[in-house]
């Protein structure tokens, strides 16, 4: 897992993020925010704060987050199929949770499709509990 580096997305990352989203968002990939949609991806890339994970010299995943009051929302978390099992999703979520703490958020929330068992199990292992249709994790400092 130590070869995964997370950083804030740069202007030049857009094409790689679009490609990664279209290749990686399949029913068996840990992803938040529902099915792949080109328009939705464009909206996320222009409006959200995005952190990317790099393995070596390639993008291995990204997490797009936005704020709703005192809650940080994970709008999408994508891991490249070729980088599954390397801790990329955990590192990205660590980064998002740290960002939430730095912004004074009280919780991190994510929407996951009800039939996406893999994503639900991933978030459950991270301490996210169900809050209606959403999964949420209170932050320790709150």
N, CA, C and O atoms as CSV, one atom per row, in Angstrom:
chain,resi,resn,atom,element,x,y,z
A,1,UNK,N,N,0.816,-1.188,0.000
A,1,UNK,CA,C,0.000,0.000,0.000
A,1,UNK,C,C,0.862,1.255,0.000
A,1,UNK,O,O,0.359,2.324,-0.346
A,2,UNK,N,N,2.108,1.178,0.363
A,2,UNK,CA,C,2.946,2.364,0.470
A,2,UNK,C,C,3.252,2.999,-0.873
A,2,UNK,O,O,3.689,4.149,-0.917
A,3,UNK,N,N,3.035,2.278,-1.982
A,3,UNK,CA,C,3.314,2.869,-3.280
A,3,UNK,C,C,2.137,3.672,-3.814
A,3,UNK,O,O,2.178,4.125,-4.958
A,4,UNK,N,N,1.092,3.860,-3.018
A,4,UNK,CA,C,-0.062,4.661,-3.409
A,4,UNK,C,C,0.120,6.063,-2.849
A,4,UNK,O,O,0.245,6.247,-1.638
A,5,UNK,N,N,0.133,7.050,-3.737
A,5,UNK,CA,C,0.290,8.450,-3.335
A,5,UNK,C,C,-0.998,9.182,-3.689
A,5,UNK,O,O,-1.497,9.055,-4.807
A,6,UNK,N,N,-1.539,9.949,-2.742
A,6,UNK,CA,C,-2.769,10.698,-2.977
A,6,UNK,C,C,-2.426,12.181,-3.029
A,6,UNK,O,O,-1.608,12.678,-2.255
A,7,UNK,N,N,-3.071,12.868,-3.955
A,7,UNK,CA,C,-2.871,14.310,-4.115
A,7,UNK,C,C,-4.169,14.920,-4.635
A,7,UNK,O,O,-5.066,14.211,-5.092
A,8,UNK,N,N,-4.252,16.243,-4.558
A,8,UNK,CA,C,-5.403,16.925,-5.134
A,8,UNK,C,C,-5.290,16.883,-6.657
A,8,UNK,O,O,-4.193,16.971,-7.208
A,9,UNK,N,N,-6.422,16.749,-7.324
A,9,UNK,CA,C,-6.427,16.705,-8.791
A,9,UNK,C,C,-5.908,18.029,-9.347
A,9,UNK,O,O,-6.098,19.095,-8.762
A,10,UNK,N,N,-5.249,17.921,-10.493
A,10,UNK,CA,C,-4.725,19.089,-11.201
A,10,UNK,C,C,-5.541,19.318,-12.470
A,10,UNK,O,O,-6.278,18.438,-12.915
A,11,UNK,N,N,-5.401,20.506,-13.042
A,11,UNK,CA,C,-6.124,20.834,-14.268
A,11,UNK,C,C,-5.890,19.806,-15.374
A,11,UNK,O,O,-6.826,19.478,-16.103
A,12,UNK,N,N,-4.695,19.300,-15.515
A,12,UNK,CA,C,-4.368,18.372,-16.587
A,12,UNK,C,C,-4.841,16.949,-16.372
A,12,UNK,O,O,-4.611,16.098,-17.230
A,13,UNK,N,N,-5.496,16.659,-15.251
A,13,UNK,CA,C,-5.934,15.293,-14.940
A,13,UNK,C,C,-7.284,14.928,-15.565
A,13,UNK,O,O,-7.668,13.758,-15.544
A,14,UNK,N,N,-8.002,15.890,-16.112
A,14,UNK,CA,C,-9.375,15.665,-16.558
A,14,UNK,C,C,-9.556,14.492,-17.503
A,14,UNK,O,O,-10.429,13.654,-17.276
A,15,UNK,N,N,-8.759,14.410,-18.554
A,15,UNK,CA,C,-8.920,13.324,-19.529
A,15,UNK,C,C,-8.673,11.965,-18.881
A,15,UNK,O,O,-9.405,11.009,-19.138
A,16,UNK,N,N,-7.648,11.879,-18.045
A,16,UNK,CA,C,-7.341,10.608,-17.380
A,16,UNK,C,C,-8.465,10.222,-16.413
A,16,UNK,O,O,-8.792,9.042,-16.292
A,17,UNK,N,N,-9.055,11.200,-15.726
A,17,UNK,CA,C,-10.153,10.910,-14.801
A,17,UNK,C,C,-11.391,10.443,-15.558
A,17,UNK,O,O,-12.076,9.521,-15.114
A,18,UNK,N,N,-11.683,11.063,-16.688
A,18,UNK,CA,C,-12.823,10.633,-17.507
A,18,UNK,C,C,-12.630,9.197,-17.995
A,18,UNK,O,O,-13.552,8.383,-17.942
A,19,UNK,N,N,-11.435,8.906,-18.464
A,19,UNK,CA,C,-11.128,7.557,-18.956
A,19,UNK,C,C,-11.230,6.544,-17.824
A,19,UNK,O,O,-11.816,5.474,-17.988
A,20,UNK,N,N,-10.659,6.885,-16.682
A,20,UNK,CA,C,-10.707,5.995,-15.524
A,20,UNK,C,C,-12.147,5.723,-15.109
A,20,UNK,O,O,-12.505,4.580,-14.826
A,21,UNK,N,N,-12.970,6.758,-15.070
A,21,UNK,CA,C,-14.371,6.586,-14.689
A,21,UNK,C,C,-15.097,5.669,-15.657
A,21,UNK,O,O,-15.842,4.785,-15.234
A,22,UNK,N,N,-14.892,5.869,-16.939
A,22,UNK,CA,C,-15.620,5.056,-17.915
A,22,UNK,C,C,-15.169,3.604,-17.910
A,22,UNK,O,O,-15.962,2.712,-18.210
A,23,UNK,N,N,-13.900,3.352,-17.572
A,23,UNK,CA,C,-13.383,1.982,-17.535
A,23,UNK,C,C,-13.661,1.278,-16.222
A,23,UNK,O,O,-13.877,0.066,-16.199
A,24,UNK,N,N,-13.657,2.033,-15.122
A,24,UNK,CA,C,-13.689,1.405,-13.801
A,24,UNK,C,C,-15.076,1.276,-13.188
A,24,UNK,O,O,-15.290,0.378,-12.373
A,25,UNK,N,N,-16.001,2.113,-13.536
A,25,UNK,CA,C,-17.297,2.080,-12.871
A,25,UNK,C,C,-18.156,0.982,-13.492
A,25,UNK,O,O,-18.894,1.206,-14.452
A,26,UNK,N,N,-18.035,-0.208,-12.914
A,26,UNK,CA,C,-18.830,-1.362,-13.300
A,26,UNK,C,C,-19.512,-1.875,-12.041
A,26,UNK,O,O,-19.141,-1.459,-10.943
A,27,UNK,N,N,-20.479,-2.749,-12.156
A,27,UNK,CA,C,-21.212,-3.193,-10.964
A,27,UNK,C,C,-20.344,-3.832,-9.881
A,27,UNK,O,O,-20.729,-3.814,-8.712
A,28,UNK,N,N,-19.188,-4.395,-10.229
A,28,UNK,CA,C,-18.387,-5.072,-9.220
A,28,UNK,C,C,-17.209,-4.245,-8.715
A,28,UNK,O,O,-16.309,-4.782,-8.070
A,29,UNK,N,N,-17.205,-2.965,-8.997
A,29,UNK,CA,C,-16.136,-2.083,-8.541
A,29,UNK,C,C,-16.656,-1.225,-7.399
A,29,UNK,O,O,-17.801,-0.775,-7.425
A,30,UNK,N,N,-15.811,-0.999,-6.393
A,30,UNK,CA,C,-16.213,-0.134,-5.290
A,30,UNK,C,C,-16.392,1.273,-5.848
A,30,UNK,O,O,-15.422,1.927,-6.229
A,31,UNK,N,N,-17.633,1.729,-5.893
A,31,UNK,CA,C,-17.920,3.056,-6.426
A,31,UNK,C,C,-19.123,3.626,-5.706
A,31,UNK,O,O,-20.097,2.921,-5.440
A,32,UNK,N,N,-19.049,4.885,-5.399
A,32,UNK,CA,C,-20.168,5.554,-4.768
A,32,UNK,C,C,-20.814,6.464,-5.796
A,32,UNK,O,O,-20.144,6.948,-6.708
A,33,UNK,N,N,-22.071,6.692,-5.659
A,33,UNK,CA,C,-22.736,7.653,-6.507
A,33,UNK,C,C,-23.506,7.052,-7.654
A,33,UNK,O,O,-24.003,7.798,-8.498
A,34,UNK,N,N,-23.627,5.780,-7.727
A,34,UNK,CA,C,-24.474,5.173,-8.742
A,34,UNK,C,C,-23.736,4.755,-9.991
A,34,UNK,O,O,-22.512,4.626,-9.990
A,35,UNK,N,N,-24.483,4.544,-11.052
A,35,UNK,CA,C,-23.964,4.058,-12.324
A,35,UNK,C,C,-23.200,5.153,-13.059
A,35,UNK,O,O,-23.391,6.339,-12.790
A,36,UNK,N,N,-22.329,4.748,-13.994
A,36,UNK,CA,C,-21.554,5.702,-14.766
A,36,UNK,C,C,-22.460,6.498,-15.696
A,36,UNK,O,O,-23.310,5.942,-16.391
A,37,UNK,N,N,-22.259,7.796,-15.691
A,37,UNK,CA,C,-23.008,8.694,-16.556
A,37,UNK,C,C,-22.049,9.802,-16.978
A,37,UNK,O,O,-21.461,10.469,-16.127
A,38,UNK,N,N,-21.887,10.003,-18.281
A,38,UNK,CA,C,-20.935,10.992,-18.789
A,38,UNK,C,C,-21.255,12.381,-18.259
A,38,UNK,O,O,-20.356,13.090,-17.806
A,39,UNK,N,N,-22.513,12.777,-18.309
A,39,UNK,CA,C,-22.897,14.103,-17.829
A,39,UNK,C,C,-22.626,14.283,-16.351
A,39,UNK,O,O,-22.158,15.336,-15.919
A,40,UNK,N,N,-22.920,13.251,-15.576
A,40,UNK,CA,C,-22.664,13.293,-14.144
A,40,UNK,C,C,-21.167,13.413,-13.866
A,40,UNK,O,O,-20.753,14.168,-12.988
A,41,UNK,N,N,-20.367,12.671,-14.612
A,41,UNK,CA,C,-18.920,12.739,-14.441
A,41,UNK,C,C,-18.406,14.145,-14.751
A,41,UNK,O,O,-17.570,14.673,-14.018
A,42,UNK,N,N,-18.895,14.745,-15.820
A,42,UNK,CA,C,-18.479,16.108,-16.164
A,42,UNK,C,C,-18.846,17.085,-15.056
A,42,UNK,O,O,-18.064,17.975,-14.724
A,43,UNK,N,N,-20.040,16.918,-14.482
A,43,UNK,CA,C,-20.463,17.788,-13.388
A,43,UNK,C,C,-19.534,17.626,-12.183
A,43,UNK,O,O,-19.105,18.617,-11.591
A,44,UNK,N,N,-19.227,16.382,-11.822
A,44,UNK,CA,C,-18.338,16.131,-10.686
A,44,UNK,C,C,-16.967,16.763,-10.916
A,44,UNK,O,O,-16.408,17.385,-10.013
A,45,UNK,N,N,-16.430,16.604,-12.117
A,45,UNK,CA,C,-15.091,17.109,-12.400
A,45,UNK,C,C,-15.037,18.632,-12.368
A,45,UNK,O,O,-13.983,19.208,-12.102
A,46,UNK,N,N,-16.157,19.286,-12.635
A,46,UNK,CA,C,-16.148,20.743,-12.645
A,46,UNK,C,C,-16.555,21.350,-11.309
A,46,UNK,O,O,-16.217,22.501,-11.032
A,47,UNK,N,N,-17.279,20.598,-10.471
A,47,UNK,CA,C,-17.843,21.188,-9.261
A,47,UNK,C,C,-17.237,20.676,-7.963
A,47,UNK,O,O,-17.162,21.424,-6.989
A,48,UNK,N,N,-16.810,19.436,-7.925
A,48,UNK,CA,C,-16.360,18.838,-6.676
A,48,UNK,C,C,-14.866,19.040,-6.429
A,48,UNK,O,O,-14.106,19.406,-7.326
A,49,UNK,N,N,-14.477,18.788,-5.184
A,49,UNK,CA,C,-13.063,18.672,-4.834
A,49,UNK,C,C,-12.688,17.231,-5.142
A,49,UNK,O,O,-13.382,16.304,-4.724
A,50,UNK,N,N,-11.600,17.040,-5.865
A,50,UNK,CA,C,-11.213,15.701,-6.288
A,50,UNK,C,C,-9.788,15.410,-5.836
A,50,UNK,O,O,-8.879,16.223,-6.004
A,51,UNK,N,N,-9.624,14.229,-5.261
A,51,UNK,CA,C,-8.301,13.739,-4.893
A,51,UNK,C,C,-8.034,12.499,-5.734
A,51,UNK,O,O,-8.915,11.658,-5.915
A,52,UNK,N,N,-6.818,12.394,-6.245
A,52,UNK,CA,C,-6.454,11.256,-7.083
A,52,UNK,C,C,-5.385,10.423,-6.387
A,52,UNK,O,O,-4.573,10.933,-5.615
A,53,UNK,N,N,-5.411,9.128,-6.685
A,53,UNK,CA,C,-4.390,8.209,-6.195
A,53,UNK,C,C,-3.513,7.832,-7.378
A,53,UNK,O,O,-4.006,7.508,-8.458
A,54,UNK,N,N,-2.216,7.879,-7.157
A,54,UNK,CA,C,-1.260,7.462,-8.172
A,54,UNK,C,C,-0.500,6.248,-7.674
A,54,UNK,O,O,-0.110,6.175,-6.509
A,55,UNK,N,N,-0.297,5.305,-8.563
A,55,UNK,CA,C,0.570,4.150,-8.314
A,55,UNK,C,C,1.628,4.202,-9.398
A,55,UNK,O,O,1.331,4.041,-10.581
A,56,UNK,N,N,2.857,4.426,-8.987
A,56,UNK,CA,C,3.890,4.611,-9.994
A,56,UNK,C,C,3.608,5.890,-10.753
A,56,UNK,O,O,3.536,6.968,-10.162
A,57,UNK,N,N,3.449,5.774,-12.048
A,57,UNK,CA,C,3.215,6.960,-12.872
A,57,UNK,C,C,1.839,6.963,-13.523
A,57,UNK,O,O,1.643,7.613,-14.549
A,58,UNK,N,N,0.882,6.243,-12.939
A,58,UNK,CA,C,-0.462,6.245,-13.514
A,58,UNK,C,C,-1.503,6.517,-12.434
A,58,UNK,O,O,-1.274,6.261,-11.251
A,59,UNK,N,N,-2.651,7.041,-12.861
A,59,UNK,CA,C,-3.750,7.276,-11.934
A,59,UNK,C,C,-4.441,5.952,-11.640
A,59,UNK,O,O,-4.846,5.230,-12.552
A,60,UNK,N,N,-4.568,5.648,-10.363
A,60,UNK,CA,C,-5.150,4.377,-9.939
A,60,UNK,C,C,-6.571,4.540,-9.405
A,60,UNK,O,O,-7.271,3.551,-9.187
A,61,UNK,N,N,-6.995,5.773,-9.196
A,61,UNK,CA,C,-8.337,6.005,-8.688
A,61,UNK,C,C,-8.528,7.454,-8.313
A,61,UNK,O,O,-7.595,8.256,-8.344
A,62,UNK,N,N,-9.766,7.775,-7.954
A,62,UNK,CA,C,-10.049,9.120,-7.468
A,62,UNK,C,C,-11.275,9.109,-6.575
A,62,UNK,O,O,-12.101,8.197,-6.622
A,63,UNK,N,N,-11.367,10.149,-5.761
A,63,UNK,CA,C,-12.545,10.367,-4.929
A,63,UNK,C,C,-12.977,11.815,-5.140
A,63,UNK,O,O,-12.168,12.739,-5.056
A,64,UNK,N,N,-14.267,11.994,-5.416
A,64,UNK,CA,C,-14.853,13.319,-5.579
A,64,UNK,C,C,-15.730,13.585,-4.365
A,64,UNK,O,O,-16.585,12.768,-4.023
A,65,UNK,N,N,-15.521,14.725,-3.711
A,65,UNK,CA,C,-16.263,15.053,-2.497
A,65,UNK,C,C,-16.873,16.445,-2.607
A,65,UNK,O,O,-16.383,17.301,-3.343
A,66,UNK,N,N,-17.948,16.649,-1.861
A,66,UNK,CA,C,-18.583,17.961,-1.772
A,66,UNK,C,C,-19.099,18.135,-0.350
A,66,UNK,O,O,-19.245,17.166,0.396
A,67,UNK,N,N,-19.370,19.369,0.008
A,67,UNK,CA,C,-19.848,19.656,1.356
A,67,UNK,C,C,-21.337,19.978,1.351
A,67,UNK,O,O,-21.824,20.716,0.494
A,68,UNK,N,N,-22.044,19.418,2.312
A,68,UNK,CA,C,-23.445,19.750,2.559
A,68,UNK,C,C,-23.553,20.120,4.025
A,68,UNK,O,O,-23.723,19.253,4.883
A,69,UNK,N,N,-23.457,21.385,4.303
A,69,UNK,CA,C,-23.466,21.836,5.692
A,69,UNK,C,C,-22.247,21.296,6.424
A,69,UNK,O,O,-21.111,21.534,6.014
A,70,UNK,N,N,-22.489,20.571,7.506
A,70,UNK,CA,C,-21.392,20.034,8.309
A,70,UNK,C,C,-21.072,18.588,7.965
A,70,UNK,O,O,-20.460,17.879,8.764
A,71,UNK,N,N,-21.481,18.149,6.783
A,71,UNK,CA,C,-21.239,16.783,6.332
A,71,UNK,C,C,-20.449,16.828,5.023
A,71,UNK,O,O,-20.767,17.605,4.123
A,72,UNK,N,N,-19.425,15.994,4.927
A,72,UNK,CA,C,-18.695,15.847,3.674
A,72,UNK,C,C,-19.289,14.645,2.943
A,72,UNK,O,O,-19.386,13.553,3.504
A,73,UNK,N,N,-19.681,14.853,1.704
A,73,UNK,CA,C,-20.300,13.790,0.906
A,73,UNK,C,C,-19.288,13.227,-0.087
A,73,UNK,O,O,-18.645,13.971,-0.827
A,74,UNK,N,N,-19.159,11.926,-0.089
A,74,UNK,CA,C,-18.353,11.247,-1.099
A,74,UNK,C,C,-19.281,11.036,-2.283
A,74,UNK,O,O,-20.168,10.184,-2.245
A,75,UNK,N,N,-19.073,11.813,-3.326
A,75,UNK,CA,C,-19.940,11.743,-4.494
A,75,UNK,C,C,-19.547,10.606,-5.424
A,75,UNK,O,O,-20.399,10.042,-6.112
A,76,UNK,N,N,-18.277,10.269,-5.449
A,76,UNK,CA,C,-17.834,9.122,-6.235
A,76,UNK,C,C,-16.447,8.704,-5.751
A,76,UNK,O,O,-15.577,9.538,-5.499
A,77,UNK,N,N,-16.272,7.402,-5.631
A,77,UNK,CA,C,-14.965,6.821,-5.331
A,77,UNK,C,C,-14.747,5.729,-6.382
A,77,UNK,O,O,-15.525,4.781,-6.483
A,78,UNK,N,N,-13.679,5.881,-7.155
A,78,UNK,CA,C,-13.408,4.966,-8.262
A,78,UNK,C,C,-11.998,4.415,-8.114
A,78,UNK,O,O,-11.052,5.158,-7.855
A,79,UNK,N,N,-11.868,3.101,-8.282
A,79,UNK,CA,C,-10.560,2.445,-8.287
A,79,UNK,C,C,-10.413,1.712,-9.612
A,79,UNK,O,O,-11.307,0.977,-10.031
A,80,UNK,N,N,-9.278,1.921,-10.265
A,80,UNK,CA,C,-9.014,1.235,-11.520
A,80,UNK,C,C,-9.012,-0.274,-11.294
A,80,UNK,O,O,-8.494,-0.765,-10.291
A,81,UNK,N,N,-9.592,-0.986,-12.229
A,81,UNK,CA,C,-9.657,-2.442,-12.119
A,81,UNK,C,C,-8.267,-3.036,-11.944
A,81,UNK,O,O,-8.091,-3.994,-11.192
A,82,UNK,N,N,-7.289,-2.482,-12.627
A,82,UNK,CA,C,-5.920,-3.006,-12.557
A,82,UNK,C,C,-5.243,-2.735,-11.218
A,82,UNK,O,O,-4.194,-3.310,-10.924
A,83,UNK,N,N,-5.837,-1.864,-10.405
A,83,UNK,CA,C,-5.225,-1.525,-9.110
A,83,UNK,C,C,-6.050,-1.981,-7.915
A,83,UNK,O,O,-5.766,-1.595,-6.781
A,84,UNK,N,N,-7.064,-2.796,-8.160
A,84,UNK,CA,C,-7.847,-3.326,-7.043
A,84,UNK,C,C,-6.954,-4.189,-6.154
A,84,UNK,O,O,-6.034,-4.851,-6.633
A,85,UNK,N,N,-7.241,-4.169,-4.858
A,85,UNK,CA,C,-6.485,-4.982,-3.913
A,85,UNK,C,C,-5.176,-4.367,-3.466
A,85,UNK,O,O,-4.419,-5.002,-2.733
A,86,UNK,N,N,-4.892,-3.152,-3.888
A,86,UNK,CA,C,-3.645,-2.478,-3.512
A,86,UNK,C,C,-3.852,-1.440,-2.424
A,86,UNK,O,O,-2.909,-0.746,-2.045
A,87,UNK,N,N,-5.078,-1.322,-1.915
A,87,UNK,CA,C,-5.363,-0.345,-0.864
A,87,UNK,C,C,-5.702,1.034,-1.384
A,87,UNK,O,O,-5.753,1.990,-0.610
A,88,UNK,N,N,-5.936,1.159,-2.686
A,88,UNK,CA,C,-6.216,2.465,-3.286
A,88,UNK,C,C,-7.494,3.064,-2.706
A,88,UNK,O,O,-7.503,4.231,-2.315
A,89,UNK,N,N,-8.565,2.289,-2.644
A,89,UNK,CA,C,-9.829,2.787,-2.104
A,89,UNK,C,C,-9.694,3.242,-0.659
A,89,UNK,O,O,-10.247,4.271,-0.269
A,90,UNK,N,N,-8.955,2.471,0.134
A,90,UNK,CA,C,-8.738,2.850,1.543
A,90,UNK,C,C,-7.946,4.145,1.645
A,90,UNK,O,O,-8.284,5.013,2.449
A,91,UNK,N,N,-6.902,4.285,0.845
A,91,UNK,CA,C,-6.087,5.509,0.893
A,91,UNK,C,C,-6.908,6.724,0.482
A,91,UNK,O,O,-6.813,7.781,1.107
A,92,UNK,N,N,-7.721,6.576,-0.575
A,92,UNK,CA,C,-8.558,7.690,-1.010
A,92,UNK,C,C,-9.577,8.064,0.061
A,92,UNK,O,O,-9.811,9.248,0.305
A,93,UNK,N,N,-10.183,7.073,0.700
A,93,UNK,CA,C,-11.155,7.367,1.739
A,93,UNK,C,C,-10.473,7.960,2.971
A,93,UNK,O,O,-11.038,8.841,3.621
A,94,UNK,N,N,-9.269,7.492,3.301
A,94,UNK,CA,C,-8.487,8.116,4.378
A,94,UNK,C,C,-8.307,9.605,4.094
A,94,UNK,O,O,-8.493,10.450,4.970
A,95,UNK,N,N,-7.942,9.903,2.856
A,95,UNK,CA,C,-7.680,11.288,2.452
A,95,UNK,C,C,-8.960,12.121,2.554
A,95,UNK,O,O,-8.937,13.242,3.062
A,96,UNK,N,N,-10.073,11.569,2.068
A,96,UNK,CA,C,-11.351,12.285,2.129
A,96,UNK,C,C,-11.766,12.530,3.578
A,96,UNK,O,O,-12.241,13.615,3.911
A,97,UNK,N,N,-11.590,11.532,4.437
A,97,UNK,CA,C,-11.951,11.685,5.848
A,97,UNK,C,C,-11.051,12.726,6.521
A,97,UNK,O,O,-11.528,13.522,7.331
A,98,UNK,N,N,-9.768,12.727,6.198
A,98,UNK,CA,C,-8.865,13.741,6.730
A,98,UNK,C,C,-9.251,15.138,6.267
A,98,UNK,O,O,-9.206,16.094,7.041
A,99,UNK,N,N,-9.627,15.247,5.006
A,99,UNK,CA,C,-10.092,16.522,4.468
A,99,UNK,C,C,-11.340,16.973,5.225
A,99,UNK,O,O,-11.478,18.151,5.555
A,100,UNK,N,N,-12.252,16.033,5.500
A,100,UNK,CA,C,-13.469,16.357,6.244
A,100,UNK,C,C,-13.129,16.909,7.624
A,100,UNK,O,O,-13.716,17.899,8.061
A,101,UNK,N,N,-12.192,16.279,8.305
A,101,UNK,CA,C,-11.768,16.758,9.626
A,101,UNK,C,C,-11.203,18.170,9.504
A,101,UNK,O,O,-11.524,19.040,10.314
A,102,UNK,N,N,-10.359,18.402,8.491
A,102,UNK,CA,C,-9.744,19.720,8.317
A,102,UNK,C,C,-10.773,20.805,8.025
A,102,UNK,O,O,-10.528,21.979,8.303
A,103,UNK,N,N,-11.923,20.426,7.467
A,103,UNK,CA,C,-12.984,21.376,7.139
A,103,UNK,C,C,-13.998,21.522,8.272
A,103,UNK,O,O,-14.943,22.304,8.166
A,104,UNK,N,N,-13.801,20.764,9.364
A,104,UNK,CA,C,-14.714,20.846,10.497
A,104,UNK,C,C,-16.007,20.073,10.311
A,104,UNK,O,O,-16.984,20.313,11.021
A,105,UNK,N,N,-16.019,19.152,9.366
A,105,UNK,CA,C,-17.220,18.339,9.139
A,105,UNK,C,C,-17.474,17.423,10.327
A,105,UNK,O,O,-16.539,17.009,11.014
A,106,UNK,N,N,-18.730,17.114,10.563
A,106,UNK,CA,C,-19.095,16.233,11.665
A,106,UNK,C,C,-19.225,14.785,11.237
A,106,UNK,O,O,-19.199,13.880,12.071
A,107,UNK,N,N,-19.366,14.562,9.923
A,107,UNK,CA,C,-19.535,13.200,9.422
A,107,UNK,C,C,-19.160,13.153,7.941
A,107,UNK,O,O,-19.067,14.178,7.266
A,108,UNK,N,N,-18.948,11.931,7.466
A,108,UNK,CA,C,-18.752,11.676,6.042
A,108,UNK,C,C,-19.906,10.792,5.604
A,108,UNK,O,O,-20.237,9.808,6.266
A,109,UNK,N,N,-20.515,11.153,4.483
A,109,UNK,CA,C,-21.695,10.442,3.998
A,109,UNK,C,C,-21.469,9.991,2.562
A,109,UNK,O,O,-20.819,10.677,1.774
A,110,UNK,N,N,-22.014,8.834,2.242
A,110,UNK,CA,C,-21.903,8.299,0.882
A,110,UNK,C,C,-23.210,7.605,0.504
A,110,UNK,O,O,-23.838,6.935,1.324
A,111,UNK,N,N,-23.602,7.781,-0.753
A,111,UNK,CA,C,-24.780,7.083,-1.277
A,111,UNK,C,C,-24.266,5.898,-2.094
A,111,UNK,O,O,-23.440,6.054,-2.993
A,112,UNK,N,N,-24.772,4.717,-1.762
A,112,UNK,CA,C,-24.374,3.499,-2.467
A,112,UNK,C,C,-25.645,2.775,-2.899
A,112,UNK,O,O,-26.589,2.634,-2.122
A,113,UNK,N,N,-25.653,2.324,-4.138
A,113,UNK,CA,C,-26.801,1.581,-4.647
A,113,UNK,C,C,-27.094,0.403,-3.713
A,113,UNK,O,O,-26.163,-0.259,-3.253
A,114,UNK,N,N,-28.371,0.130,-3.426
A,114,UNK,CA,C,-28.725,-0.960,-2.507
A,114,UNK,C,C,-28.186,-2.328,-2.931
A,114,UNK,O,O,-27.900,-3.165,-2.075
A,115,UNK,N,N,-28.045,-2.562,-4.220
A,115,UNK,CA,C,-27.580,-3.869,-4.702
A,115,UNK,C,C,-26.063,-3.954,-4.851
A,115,UNK,O,O,-25.546,-4.982,-5.288
A,116,UNK,N,N,-25.345,-2.892,-4.497
A,116,UNK,CA,C,-23.889,-2.897,-4.618
A,116,UNK,C,C,-23.283,-3.440,-3.319
A,116,UNK,O,O,-22.795,-2.684,-2.479
A,117,UNK,N,N,-23.329,-4.756,-3.179
A,117,UNK,CA,C,-22.876,-5.410,-1.936
A,117,UNK,C,C,-21.402,-5.161,-1.661
A,117,UNK,O,O,-21.001,-4.961,-0.514
A,118,UNK,N,N,-20.606,-5.175,-2.707
A,118,UNK,CA,C,-19.166,-4.988,-2.523
A,118,UNK,C,C,-18.854,-3.610,-1.932
A,118,UNK,O,O,-18.068,-3.498,-0.991
A,119,UNK,N,N,-19.467,-2.576,-2.482
A,119,UNK,CA,C,-19.242,-1.228,-1.955
A,119,UNK,C,C,-19.782,-1.111,-0.536
A,119,UNK,O,O,-19.130,-0.525,0.329
A,120,UNK,N,N,-20.968,-1.661,-0.288
A,120,UNK,CA,C,-21.534,-1.594,1.054
A,120,UNK,C,C,-20.631,-2.296,2.074
A,120,UNK,O,O,-20.462,-1.803,3.190
A,121,UNK,N,N,-20.059,-3.428,1.704
A,121,UNK,CA,C,-19.144,-4.142,2.602
A,121,UNK,C,C,-17.880,-3.327,2.841
A,121,UNK,O,O,-17.375,-3.281,3.963
A,122,UNK,N,N,-17.369,-2.688,1.801
A,122,UNK,CA,C,-16.181,-1.836,1.922
A,122,UNK,C,C,-16.427,-0.735,2.959
A,122,UNK,O,O,-15.624,-0.543,3.872
A,123,UNK,N,N,-17.532,-0.023,2.810
A,123,UNK,CA,C,-17.821,1.071,3.737
A,123,UNK,C,C,-18.144,0.565,5.141
A,123,UNK,O,O,-17.789,1.217,6.124
A,124,UNK,N,N,-18.800,-0.566,5.251
A,124,UNK,CA,C,-19.087,-1.136,6.574
A,124,UNK,C,C,-17.786,-1.455,7.306
A,124,UNK,O,O,-17.670,-1.200,8.504
A,125,UNK,N,N,-16.807,-2.012,6.591
A,125,UNK,CA,C,-15.500,-2.294,7.214
A,125,UNK,C,C,-14.822,-1.018,7.687
A,125,UNK,O,O,-13.988,-1.055,8.591
A,126,UNK,N,N,-15.172,0.104,7.083
A,126,UNK,CA,C,-14.587,1.393,7.444
A,126,UNK,C,C,-15.382,2.097,8.539
A,126,UNK,O,O,-15.047,3.221,8.912
A,127,UNK,N,N,-16.433,1.453,9.063
A,127,UNK,CA,C,-17.190,2.044,10.159
A,127,UNK,C,C,-18.392,2.867,9.746
A,127,UNK,O,O,-18.944,3.605,10.563
A,128,UNK,N,N,-18.808,2.758,8.498
A,128,UNK,CA,C,-19.979,3.490,8.020
A,128,UNK,C,C,-21.239,2.704,8.360
A,128,UNK,O,O,-21.342,1.509,8.084
A,129,UNK,N,N,-22.186,3.401,8.963
A,129,UNK,CA,C,-23.471,2.795,9.280
A,129,UNK,C,C,-24.549,3.348,8.376
A,129,UNK,O,O,-24.394,4.412,7.778
A,130,UNK,N,N,-25.625,2.628,8.283
A,130,UNK,CA,C,-26.707,3.046,7.394
A,130,UNK,C,C,-27.538,4.127,8.051
A,130,UNK,O,O,-27.963,4.000,9.199
A,131,UNK,N,N,-27.761,5.194,7.302
A,131,UNK,CA,C,-28.629,6.298,7.703
A,131,UNK,C,C,-29.674,6.442,6.611
A,131,UNK,O,O,-29.509,7.257,5.704
A,132,UNK,N,N,-30.741,5.669,6.682
A,132,UNK,CA,C,-31.730,5.666,5.610
A,132,UNK,C,C,-31.115,5.061,4.357
A,132,UNK,O,O,-30.581,3.953,4.396
A,133,UNK,N,N,-31.187,5.783,3.253
A,133,UNK,CA,C,-30.628,5.289,1.986
A,133,UNK,C,C,-29.131,5.569,1.884
A,133,UNK,O,O,-28.495,5.187,0.902
A,134,UNK,N,N,-28.579,6.217,2.866
A,134,UNK,CA,C,-27.170,6.625,2.829
A,134,UNK,C,C,-26.351,5.845,3.846
A,134,UNK,O,O,-26.891,5.266,4.788
A,135,UNK,N,N,-25.037,5.840,3.639
A,135,UNK,CA,C,-24.103,5.314,4.625
A,135,UNK,C,C,-23.370,6.508,5.207
A,135,UNK,O,O,-23.012,7.438,4.484
A,136,UNK,N,N,-23.148,6.481,6.511
A,136,UNK,CA,C,-22.535,7.639,7.148
A,136,UNK,C,C,-21.609,7.201,8.265
A,136,UNK,O,O,-21.854,6.208,8.950
A,137,UNK,N,N,-20.542,7.962,8.434
A,137,UNK,CA,C,-19.596,7.720,9.515
A,137,UNK,C,C,-19.354,9.027,10.256
A,137,UNK,O,O,-18.850,9.989,9.677
A,138,UNK,N,N,-19.714,9.063,11.546
A,138,UNK,CA,C,-19.395,10.273,12.341
A,138,UNK,C,C,-17.884,10.377,12.491
A,138,UNK,O,O,-17.178,9.369,12.526
A,139,UNK,N,N,-17.402,11.604,12.579
A,139,UNK,CA,C,-15.967,11.825,12.760
A,139,UNK,C,C,-15.660,12.001,14.234
A,139,UNK,O,O,-16.450,12.577,14.982
A,140,UNK,N,N,-14.508,11.502,14.643
A,140,UNK,CA,C,-14.140,11.444,16.055
A,140,UNK,C,C,-14.085,12.819,16.716
A,140,UNK,O,O,-14.433,12.943,17.890
A,141,UNK,N,N,-13.663,13.838,16.005
A,141,UNK,CA,C,-13.512,15.157,16.616
A,141,UNK,C,C,-14.840,15.870,16.842
A,141,UNK,O,O,-14.906,16.856,17.576
A,142,UNK,N,N,-15.890,15.369,16.212
A,142,UNK,CA,C,-17.192,16.074,16.257
A,142,UNK,C,C,-17.890,15.890,17.586
A,142,UNK,O,O,-18.986,16.414,17.785
